[in-house]
Amino acid sequence: MCEVLTNNMASTPLVFSTSFSSKLHQNSHTNKSHLHHRPLYSFSSSSSYSKSKLNFSPSKPLLFSRKLVARVSSEEHATEVRDDSGLVGEDAATFDLEKQKLSSWVYFTAILGVVLFILNLIWIDDSTGFGKVFVDTISGISDSHEVVMLVLVLIFAGVHSGLASFRDSGEKLIGERAYRVLFAGTSLPLALTMIVYFINHRYDGLQLWQVQDVPGVHQLVWLSNFISFFFLYPSTFNLLEVAAVDKPKLHLYETGIMRITRHPQMVGQVMWCLGHTVWIGNSVAVAASFALIAHHLFGVWNGDRKLTERYGEDFEIVKSRTSVVPFAAILDGRQKLPKDFYKEFIRLPYLTITAITLGAYFAHPLMRAASFKLHW
């Protein structure tokens, strides 16, 4: 839209007064410095406001060149567009097919294959990997599956959150892509171990309640777990960054699921944990859920801290109109949902999450069989 407005104004012969030229230049800088503090105006109100302030002086005409008019027009209307949208952060889950490169996705597929091969070689395969040795070592701490589950989650949380905390320093030292490889290469095997152990020992604890035969419980648990995945995986908005094909960035998203809660991964993890704990109803599920929820609650504080360091005032603006508790900012009026809010979810990344979630549900028997074969 900015380009259209700029081209139209640049192609029209305009005559301005010298006094207007200086005022326009001054106002342009004023608008930039008060970008986040002035009230929002629509295009129509901005136009009428500008006209009322212009003092044309036919006695001292000054013909502006097309390049100068285009530049000034572009700066003014770019400011108006940003104000009109009200966004300081990024629009989440956008996917422009025209901007995708086939070579990037070829690299992504190759990298994924290499990662899975290495993961199997050095961690999963009992003859060459260290996964079983690691699990046996942790299991030697206690005969209690609850204690082992807690320790596995604690190790994963310490490594995962620790590397996330030192991201800025690490990226400056070895670069964004190299640090992402280190982060993923360390976190992935620990996360896999935690998941496999939970699957294999989920019914080994003390049974605290049994509600699996209660009508409606299965449907409620299934629905809560399905919804939880829309909160759990906002990082998949750019798979190329996850695989370090594109340079990884710390994003400040502000649309879609972020309007509901500023920390969707925490909310999704809580929903997933509560659903599985209600369904399984034993001490192992309680231990795993307690540790995972505690880890993600720490992530709320740590995530806000990192965004504050990276984005400063912009994050404070986003923080002021979002909430950690789902829907809280919407209910108290700090978050204004656009009329077409639902369109922010009709995007390829969310559709991909839907397909993967359904696929994972129907693949549960395969997941259980694969986990059992590892004997972790």
Secondary structure as the mmCIF struct_conf table of DSSP 4:
data_model
#
loop_
_struct_conf.conf_type_id
_struct_conf.id
_struct_conf.beg_label_comp_id
_struct_conf.beg_label_asym_id
_struct_conf.beg_label_seq_id
_struct_conf.end_label_comp_id
_struct_conf.end_label_asym_id
_struct_conf.end_label_seq_id
HELX_RH_AL_P HELX_RH_AL_P1 CYS A 2 ALA A 10
TURN_TY1_P TURN_TY1_P1 SER A 11 SER A 11
BEND BEND1 THR A 12 THR A 12
STRN STRN1 VAL A 15 SER A 17
HELX_RH_AL_P HELX_RH_AL_P2 THR A 18 SER A 33
TURN_TY1_P TURN_TY1_P2 HIS A 34 HIS A 37
BEND BEND2 ARG A 38 ARG A 38
HELX_LH_PP_P HELX_LH_PP_P1 PRO A 39 LEU A 40
HELX_RH_AL_P HELX_RH_AL_P3 PHE A 43 LYS A 53
TURN_TY1_P TURN_TY1_P3 PRO A 58 SER A 59
BEND BEND3 LYS A 60 LYS A 60
STRN STRN2 PRO A 61 LEU A 63
HELX_LH_PP_P HELX_LH_PP_P2 PHE A 64 SER A 65
HELX_RH_AL_P HELX_RH_AL_P4 ARG A 66 SER A 85
BEND BEND4 VAL A 88 GLY A 89
STRN STRN3 GLU A 90 GLU A 90
HELX_LH_PP_P HELX_LH_PP_P3 ASP A 91 ASP A 91
TURN_TY1_P TURN_TY1_P4 ALA A 92 ALA A 93
HELX_RH_3T_P HELX_RH_3T_P1 LEU A 97 LYS A 99
HELX_RH_AL_P HELX_RH_AL_P5 LEU A 102 LEU A 119
HELX_RH_PI_P HELX_RH_PI_P1 ASN A 120 ILE A 124
TURN_TY1_P TURN_TY1_P5 ASP A 126 THR A 128
BEND BEND5 PHE A 130 PHE A 130
HELX_RH_AL_P HELX_RH_AL_P6 GLY A 131 SER A 139
TURN_TY1_P TURN_TY1_P6 GLY A 140 ILE A 141
BEND BEND6 ASP A 143 ASP A 143
HELX_RH_AL_P HELX_RH_AL_P7 HIS A 145 SER A 165
TURN_TY1_P TURN_TY1_P7 PHE A 166 PHE A 166
HELX_RH_AL_P HELX_RH_AL_P8 ARG A 167 ILE A 174
HELX_RH_AL_P HELX_RH_AL_P9 GLU A 176 HIS A 201
TURN_TY1_P TURN_TY1_P8 ARG A 202 TYR A 203
BEND BEND7 ASP A 204 GLY A 205
STRN STRN4 GLN A 207 GLN A 207
TURN_TY1_P TURN_TY1_P9 GLN A 212 ASP A 213
BEND BEND8 VAL A 214 VAL A 214
TURN_TY1_P TURN_TY1_P10 PRO A 215 GLY A 216
HELX_RH_AL_P HELX_RH_AL_P10 VAL A 217 LEU A 232
HELX_RH_3T_P HELX_RH_3T_P2 PRO A 234 ASN A 238
HELX_RH_AL_P HELX_RH_AL_P11 LEU A 239 VAL A 242
TURN_TY1_P TURN_TY1_P11 ALA A 243 ALA A 244
BEND BEND9 VAL A 245 ASP A 246
HELX_LH_PP_P HELX_LH_PP_P4 LYS A 247 PRO A 248
STRN STRN5 TYR A 253 TYR A 253
BEND BEND10 THR A 255 THR A 255
HELX_RH_3T_P HELX_RH_3T_P3 GLY A 256 ARG A 259
TURN_TY1_P TURN_TY1_P12 ILE A 260 ILE A 260
BEND BEND11 ARG A 262 ARG A 262
HELX_RH_AL_P HELX_RH_AL_P12 PRO A 264 ILE A 280
STRN STRN6 ASN A 282 ASN A 282
HELX_RH_AL_P HELX_RH_AL_P13 SER A 283 TYR A 311
TURN_TY1_P TURN_TY1_P13 GLY A 312 GLY A 312
HELX_RH_AL_P HELX_RH_AL_P14 GLU A 313 SER A 320
TURN_TY1_P TURN_TY1_P14 ARG A 321 ARG A 321
BEND BEND12 VAL A 324 VAL A 325
TURN_TY1_P TURN_TY1_P15 PRO A 326 PHE A 327
HELX_RH_AL_P HELX_RH_AL_P15 ALA A 328 LEU A 331
TURN_TY1_P TURN_TY1_P16 ASP A 332 GLY A 333
BEND BEND13 ARG A 334 GLN A 335
TURN_TY1_P TURN_TY1_P17 LYS A 339 ASP A 340
HELX_RH_3T_P HELX_RH_3T_P4 PHE A 341 GLU A 344
TURN_TY1_P TURN_TY1_P18 PHE A 345 PHE A 345
BEND BEND14 ILE A 346 ARG A 347
HELX_RH_AL_P HELX_RH_AL_P16 LEU A 348 PHE A 362
TURN_TY1_P TURN_TY1_P19 ALA A 363 ALA A 363
HELX_RH_AL_P HELX_RH_AL_P17 HIS A 364 LEU A 374
TURN_TY1_P TURN_TY1_P20 HIS A 375 HIS A 375
#
